[in-house]
Amino acid sequence: MDRIDFLRSELNRHNHLYYVEAAPEIDDYEYDQLMNELIALEKANPDRFDPDSPSQRVGNDINLNFNQVYHRFPMLSLGNTYNKQEIVDFDERVRKALGHSVKYICELKYDGASISITYEHGRMVHAVTRGDGEKGDDVTANVRTIKSIPLRLPEGNYPDLFEIRGEVLMPRAVFDKLNEEREASGEAPFANPRNAAAGSLKMQNSAQAAKRQLDCWLYFLFADQLPTNSHLQNMECCRKWGFKVPTFVAQCDSIDDILAFINHWDTERRNLPFDIDGIVIKVDTISDQQELGNTAKTPRWAIAYKFKAEQVQSKLLSVSFQVGRTGAVTPVANLEPVQLAGTVVKRATLHNADIIKSHDLHVGDTVMVEKGGEIIPKIVGVNTDLRNPNAVPVEFIANCPECGTPLVRNEGEAAWYCPNYKACPPQVRGRISHFVSRKAMNIDSLGDETIDQLVSVGLINNAADLYELTVNSLLPLKKDGRVWATNIVNGVEQSKKIPFEQVLFAIGIRFVGATVAKILARHFGSMQNLMQASFDELKNTDEIGDKIAQSIVDYFSDEDNQLFVNRLIGYGLQFETAKQEAKSGKLQGLTIIASGKLEHFSRDEINRTIEAHGGKPVTSVSSKTDYLIAGENIGPNKLAKARELGIPIITEAEFMQMIADDELQPAEQQEEKPEEAKPKKDGPTQLSLF
């Protein structure tokens, strides 16, 4: 394989990781360097032209789990540069092509997931990702959950049909909280807010996407008849129509104005609550944009200047290894202190053994450090020219640094684990700390230092031991500590009132985070039902895939875990979902599934409503299902199966009529009614899938 073929293969692989998996291995700068090398080689070897080369294509984020929608106007990608001289060259090309002076609009380049939203008669019709530039994934259900995006516009002078484009973002504060939750449930954290935003847009359950608290800035309008001939004025019109339009913009008459804007935000970006990775420069006049036109993949009237992540050199002093609550062993680089992006950096994550190997790290190396997503310091390269010939390679450890147990690596995972989860000290302490945390049992009188002390003196070895603590057993640990001991015992006692879903999260089953625990508690109703559930029963629960299902089966197949849970049951913790008082018996004996986005109910609310009226909510279609409530963007498989089994398909409005109409009784008790008034076995009386 020659260099051109190698670069094409590598760029295609990185495109898939970036756009589809939302798990990139390299940063934007490294990617752009590979792309620029490929473009230069293809230009020097025109006989090697290939229309399918990555250099000829917009990055493709299409996921076959979603329906594809064609863009009315191609969704192109901006040309990127890290060189200010290329901004000067761009300005000269534009002025030469147009033959007159030009006004530019400078905007922030938001580091998120591109989106194009179509409105018809003031109502959102669909929202589509960039895809391959011609078509993208329909993610309307998830975009509808973003509160900063209007679903309907008030009366105004907007076009009957238009597309507005922008960037879906995850604010940094939301990103930090999400990663804390993922780490607490044993899941790998997202690398940066951009990946988290892209992954959230592709979630199958819009109710879960709504919890990601995404935001969106909209920055370009497409229509057959635009309001004005100015991009800036068109966006001001969009602002009046109710859209969230960027305020961080500047109209620039000269290259000096453009460079001043770039320099300002290269520093000021660190004070924003979201990530940007550069500045976009656009020709303001729409007719000038049209005259300049586009290449196959980029507009000639716009360019993006990308900030290069700030890098510094430091010396690798050593590598230490940390053991987390789940047993995952994380290597950490210990560095000579260095100033980076406004903070002093002494340590940097190395993530896993593969990263160490890819950098061929040696102790004493001069390494390049940058902040990933402007947040987490990471090593991105090594200056091998400065390496001491006698330097010793960094080797990933074979045994747990805490308990000496040989490490294991699960198939398909990058991390190495200590399997001694029952006795490895940081795992024991970590599980107890997780158990008492705010989102779990919320025992705020037990901090990490107190837990370390209780474990070290042998008073507790797992969370169940907390319920054996007494004031007298704690008093020897602290002088004049009666109030302290009383607070601990009272806090533990109060935790017995914590609802089942939080208790389930607290016991620390791997991959069962707070959200998954709520789903499981709602579906199974009690710990007893969950403990007895088979792999297939778990897998058929909404949002529960193979990995989570197997983790739950493995957890409850362990005798020590069974003993632990049974002890907690014996201490009086809540291990059943609170029963709701029935509002009526109108759905008595009926098994009902709701699928798709509903207007008046969240997923939990519709299930609670079904139960409150005597029905049984389920998450999969079977021959025992009595009704399917079809919401917006309902999964085609569920719809097809319901039709195949002859299950009545009703709208949300019809369901609400069922629980409001005193005359409607369960199917087997209903009096014979005229045919047109009964739900049909071959479909709903009126069904809108939007």
N, C-alpha and C positions, 0 to 999 in steps of 0.2 A: 504494500500500500504506500503510494507516494504522499507527499505533504498535503497536496490538495484534497485527496481522498480522505486522509486522516482528519484534516480540519473540518471537512463536511460531515464526517461521521461524528466527531466530537461535538460540533455545534448542534447537530440534530439531537444528540443525546442530552446536551445541556438545555436545549429548547424544551424537550419533554419534561425534564426535571423542574424547570422554571415555570412553564405555563400550565402543565397538566398535574404534576405531582405537588407543585408548590413547595419543593424541597431542593433548592439549588445547591450545588457543590462549590460554585465559584461566585465571586461578586461581579457587579456590572463591569467594572474596569477590566478585569481579566477576560470576561466574555467579549467585550468590545475589542480588545487587543487581538484575540483569535479571529474575530470577524474581519477586522481591518487587514490582517495578514492574508486571509483567504481572498478578500476583494483585490488586494494588490497582486497576488499570484494569478488570479483569474484574468485580470487585466493584462498581465504579461504573457498569458497563454490563452489567447482568444479561442483556440481550437478546443479548449476544454470547457467551453460554455455549457452549462446545464440549467435548464429552466427550473429544475427542482432543487437547485443548490440553496442552502440556507441564506446565501447572499441575495437571492432573488425573492425571498419570501418574508412576509410579516410573521413574527412569532405566533405559533398556533396554540391556543388554549382549549381547543375543542375536546369535550369529554362526551363519549357516546352514551353516558347515562342521562344526558339532557337532550331535549329536542333542539335542532338547529334552525335558526331564523336568518334569512338573508338581510344584509344592510341595504337600505335604499341608496345610500351614498357609501362608497368603499371606506372602510375604517383603516386608514393608513398608519404607518409608524413614522415617528419623527427621526430625521437624521441626527446623530449624536456627535458631539465633539467635546474633548477635554482641553482644547487649545484655543486661547483667546484670539490668536491670529486667524483661525478659521472663521471666527465670527466676523472679523474684518473682511475676509475674503467673501463670505456670504453676502455681506452688505454691498460689496462692489459688484458681485454678480447680479444682485437684484436691481440695483440702480442702472447698471448697463443694459439689462434686459428690458426695463421699463422706460428708460430714457428720461426719467424725471425724479425729483426728490421723493423720499418715502418716509412715512410715519410708521413706526413700529410700536407694537404693544408687547411689553415684557411681563411675564407671569411666572409664578412659581411652578416648578415641575413636581407635581405631587407623586409621592412614592407609594402607589397603591395598585388597584386593579381597574383597568379601563372599562368603561361601561357606556353603552349607547341606549338611550331611552326614547321610545316613540310615543307621542301623544296625538290623539285624534279627537277633535272637538273638545279639547281641554281635558281629556281623560287619558291616564296612562294605559297604553295598549300592551306593550311588552318592553322588557329590558334585556339587552343582549350583550355578551362579552365580545371582546375584539375578535376572537376566533382566528380565522386565517385571513381576515381583512375583508372577505366577501360575505362570510356568514359566521355566526358565533352561537354560543350556547344560550338558550332562553332561561334566564335566571330571574324571571319576573317575580315569582313568589317570594324569593329571598330579598329582592330589591324593595318590594312593597313594605318590608319590615323596617326599612331605614327611615327614621322619622324626619330627617331633613329633606326628603324627596317627596313632593306633593303627589297625591294620587289623582286629585281633581284640581283644576285651576279655577279660580273665580272668573267671572266674566271679564273679557279683555279683548284686545285687538291682535291676539296671537293667530298664526296661521291655523287652518283647520287640521293640517297634518304636518308635523315637524319632528325632527330628531334633535335631542340635546345630549351632548356628550360630556363626560367628566371622569372623575377618578373616585372610586370607593376606597375609603381609608379606615384604618383602625387607629384611634387615638392612642398615644403611648401609654397613658394611664390604664386604659382598658386592656392593652396588650400585656402590660406587666401583671395585671390581675389574672388574665387568662392563663399566662404561663405558670403562675403560682398554682392555679387549680390543676393544670395538666401535670405538673411535677408532683403534686400531692397525690394524684391518682396513678402515678407511675408511668405517665405518657411522656414522650419526648417533647420538650418545649419547642415552640415555633422559633425559627431563626431570627425573624424580624417582623414588624407590623405588616409589611407588604405581603409576606407569605400568609400571615394569619387572615388578612382581608381576602386574599384570593381563595384560600381554603374555605372561608365562611360563605362566600358567594356560591360555592359548589356543594354546600351541604344539602342532603336530600330532604331534610325536615326544616321547613321555614320557621317553625316555632323555635327550634334550636338556633337557627341563624339570627333570629331576633335578639337572642340573649347575648350575641357578640357585640351589640351596641356600635354598629358600623356608622360611619358618617360619609358624606359625599360632597365634593365641590364640582360644580358644573361649569364648563369653560368654553363650549363652542356650540353654535346653533346651525342646523342644516334645515333648509326648507326650499321649496320651489320658488316661493316669494318671500324674501327676507324683509324685515321691517325697515332696515336702513342699509346703506352702502358701507357702513363702518362696523368692524368686528366689535370694538369697544362699545359703541352705542347699542348694538344688538344685544350684548350681554347686559347692558343696563335695562333694556326692555325685559329681558328674562328675569332680572331681579324684581321688577315691578309685577311680573306675573306670578311671583311667589317662589322662585328658585333660589337656591343658595349659590351665589355667584362670588368668585374670589374678590376680595377687597385689596389683596396685596398685588396691585398692578401698577404699571407706569407707562405713560405714553412717551416715547423717546424719538427725538428728531435727529439724533446723531449717534455715531458709534461710541462717543465718549459717554453719552447718557446710558447706553446699554451696558457698557463696562462698569459704570458706577453702580448700576442696579445689581449686577452680578457680584461685585465686590462687597456690597452691603449685605446681601443675603448669604454670602459664603460664611459670614460670621454670625449674623443674626438668626440663621435657621435653627441654631441650638436652643433658642428661646421659644420656638413654636411648640404647640402641644401635639404636633403630628410630624411625620417625616417628609422631607422633600429631598430630592437628589440632584437638583439643578434648576436652571432657568430656561423657559421657553420664549423664543423671540418670534413674533408673528408680524407679517405685513398687515396693517390695519384695514386698508381699503379692500373691500370684497372684490371689486372689479379688477384690481391689481392681482389679487390672489388667483382669480380665474385666468387672467392673461399669463401668469407665470406657470400655472398648471402643476402637474404632478409627474413624478417618475412612476415606475411600476409599483414601488412600495413606499415612497415618501413624497410629501408635498415640497415643491421648490420654494414656497413662500414662507416656510417656517423652519426653524432649526432649534435643537436643544443643546445648551451648554451644560454638561454634567460635572458636578463637583466631584473631585477625586477625594475619596475618604482620606482623612488626615492620617499619615503614617509616621512612625518614629522608629528609630533603631534602639534596641536595648540588648542586654546580655542575658542569656538563659543561664540562671544560676543552678537550677535543679528542677525536677518534676516530682510533685507529690501526688498522692492518689487518695481521693475522698470516697467514702462509702455512704450512699444515701439510704433512705428508709426502705426502698424497694430492693436494696442490695446492689444497685448499679454502681460501678466503680468509675469515677470520672477523673481523668488526669488533669492536673493544673500546673501551668508553667509559673515558676517563681523567677521574677525578673529583677534586674537592677532598677530601682525607682526611676520613672521617666514621666515627663509632663505630656499629656495627650488629651486633646479636645477639652481643655479646661480642668482636668483632674490629674492627680498623680496616680500612675498605674504601677502596681507592684506584682500583679498576678494576671494571668490570661488563661482563658479556657482552651483546652486542647480537644475537648469533646470525647474522643475515643481513640482506640489503638490505631485505626486506619489513618487518622489525621497525623499522628506521630510518624507513621510509616511513610505517608505521602510527602512529608517535609524532610524526611531523613534527618531528624533532629539529633544533634550531639550536645552534650553538656558543655557549656561555655560558648555556644554558637552566638553570633550576632544575628538577631532575628528582627524581622519587620513586624510591627504591631499596629493594628488599627482597631477602631471601635466598630463592630458590626452593627449596622443600623443606628450608629451614633450612640450605642448603649453598652454593649458587652465587649470588652477588650478581647482580641483574638490574634493569634500569630498567623500571618498570611504569607510569610516567606522567610528564607534564610540566605544570608550573604556568605556563601561557601568560600568566597575568596579570602575571608578573614578567619576561616576555621583553623584552629590549632591542629597540626598533623596528628597529635597524640590524643585528640578529643575522643571521648568514649560515647558511642551511640546510646540514645535513650531507648531503653527496652520497657515494654509494657510488662507489668508484674504478672506473675503466674499464680500468686496466692494473695488472699485478702490481707491488706495491711493491718487490719484490726484483730482478726482471729486466726489467721494463718490457713484458712480453708482454701483448697484449690478452686480457682475461678472457673466459671463455665460461660459459654457464649451460645445463646439460643439461635437456632437457624433463622436466617432472615433479619437478625437484629445486629446493630453495630456495637452495642454495649456488652461488656463483660460483667458478670454478676457473681456475687458471693452467695452460694446456695444455703449457707448456714443462717437462715433468717430467724431461727428460733433462739440462737445464742449469740450471734454477732452483736457486740455492744452498740454500735451506732444504729443498727437496724432495730434493736430492741427499744432504744431510747427514741428513735425516730417514729416508730409506730405509736408509742405512747404520746409523744408530742402531737402527732397527727390526731389521735383520738380526742385529746382535750382541746383542740383548736376551735376557733370561733365558729367555723362552718360545720364542725362536727358536734362534739358534746358541749362545747362552749363553757369549759371550766376555767375561767380566767384566773383563778387563784393558784393555778399550777403552771409556772413558767419553766423554761428549759433548764435553768439552774436547779430548781427544786426537783425536777424529774431526775436529773443527773444524780443529785444527792440521794434521792429515794432508791434509785437503782443501785448505786454504789454501796449503800449500807444493807442492801438485801431486803428492803421492805416491799418492793414491787419488782416483778419481772415481766409482767404484761399488764395491759390496761384493766383486766378483770380484778387484779390485785388492789386497784384503787378503792374498790368498794368494800375492802376489808380494813381500810385504814380507820384508826380511831384517834381521838385527840391525845389520849395517853401514849399511843405508839409513836406519835409525832413529837411530843414534848421534848425528848432527849436530844433532838436534832437542832434545837435553837434555844438559846438563853432567853428567858422571858417570852417564850413563843406561843403562849396559850391562844392569843387572838389569831396569830398566823395559822396555828393548827386548826382552830375552830373554823376559820374561813375555808380552809382546804376541805375539811369534812363536810361542811355545809354546801360548798360548791359541787362536790361529788354527789351528794344527796339530791340536790336540785336537778342534776343532769338526768335523773330518772324520768323527768317529765319531757325530755327532748323527743320529738316525733320520730317515728320509725325511719323515715327516709334519711334523717341525719345520723341516726345510729348505724344504719347500713353503710353510709359513707365513712363513718368513724372507724369501723372495724378494719378498714384498710385492705380490701380485696384489690389486687392489682388491676388497673384499668377502670375501676369503678369509681369515677369521680362524683362530684355532687350532683351533676345533671343526670348521669346514668343511674345513680342511686334513686333519684326521684322517679325515673321511668320504671325501674324494677319494683319499687315499693307500690306504685300505683297499679302495676300490672298483676303482681302476685299477691298483694294484700297482706302477707305475713312472712316472717322469716321461715316459718315451718314450710310453707309452700315453696319458697325460693330454694331452701336446702334440698328439697326433694325433686326440684325441676331437672329434667333431662337436658342434654346439650341441644337437642332439636327444639324443645319447648323454649329454651332461652334464646336460641337463634331466631325463632319466629316472632320474638318481641321487637317492636319498633325500636330502631336505633341500636340494636344489640347484634353485633357481627360475630364472626367465628372467634376472633381473638378474645373478646370480652366473655363470650359464652364459655369457652374452654377454661379461662381463668377462674370463673365462678365454680365450674365443675371441679377443677383441681383444688380449689380452696376448701370446698366442703367435703372432699374425699379424704382430707387429712384429719386423723383422729384428734390431734391436738387442737386444730381449729374448731372442730365440733365441740370439744370440751370447753374451749374458750367462750364460744357463743352460748352454749348451754349454761355456763356460769353467769353470763350477763343476763340471760333470761331469768335465772333464779334470783338475781339481785333486783328484779323488778323493772328493768329497762323496757321501753316501748318497742315491741317487735311485731306490732300489727298496725295497719293503716286505720286511722280513726274512722269509725263508721259515721256516715252522714244520715241525718234524719230524713226519711223519705218524704218527698213533697206530694207524691201521688202514686197510684199503681197503674198509671196509663201505659207504661212500657213493661209491665210485669210479664216475665217469661220470655221477653224478646232479647235476642242477641244482636247487637248493632255495632257496626264499624264505621268510623268517620275517617275519611281520607281526603287529602288536599287542604288548601288554605280556606278556612272559614272566615266569614266576615264578622260574626258576633261572638265567636268562641275561640279560645286557644285550645290546644289539644287536651290539656288537663281539664279545662272548663267543660268541654263537651262530654268528656268521660264522667266527670262528676255529675253533670246534668242527667245523663243517661241513668246512672246509678240512683240518683235522687228520685227518679220516676219509676224505679223498679226494674230497669233494664240492666243488661250485662254488657259493658263495653269490651270489645276485643280489638286486636291489632292485625289480624289476618283474616282473609276471606276463606270460609269453608262451607260445606253443605249445611252446617248448623246455623249459619248466619241468616238472620231474618231480614235485615235492611243494610244497605250501604248508603251512607250520607256522602254525596259527592261534592267536594269543594273545588275551588280553583286549582288548576294544575294537578289534578288527581293523577296518581300513578297509573299508566296504561295497563300494567299487568293486573292490578287489582280490579280495574274496570272490566277488563276482558274476562277475568275469572268469574266475576259476579254475573256477567251476562251468560257465560257458559253454564253456570249452575242455576240460572233462572232466578237469581236473588233480586228483589225489588231495589231499584236505585232511586233515591230521593234527593231532592235538593235540601239545602239548609232551611229554606223557607218552609218546605213541606214538613220537615222535622219539627220546627217550631210550632206549626199548626197542630201536629200530632199531640204535643204536650200541652197545648192550650185548649184543644177541643175536648170538652167533657164527654162527647158522644163517642170519641174514638177509643176503642179498647184493643187489647192484644189480638193478634190476627185470628187465633182460634176462637175468640169470644165475639168477634164482630158479627153483627147482623148482616145479612146479604144486602149489598148496596148496588146501585146501578153500576154497570161495568166501567163507565168512564170515571167514576169517583174512586175506584180502587187502584192501588199501585199495581202497575203491570209487571209481569215477570220478565218482559223483554226490555225493560228500561223505564225511566221516570216519566211522569206526565209532562214535566218540563225540566229540562236539564241544561244548564249553561256551564260549559267548561272554560269559558273565557278564551 
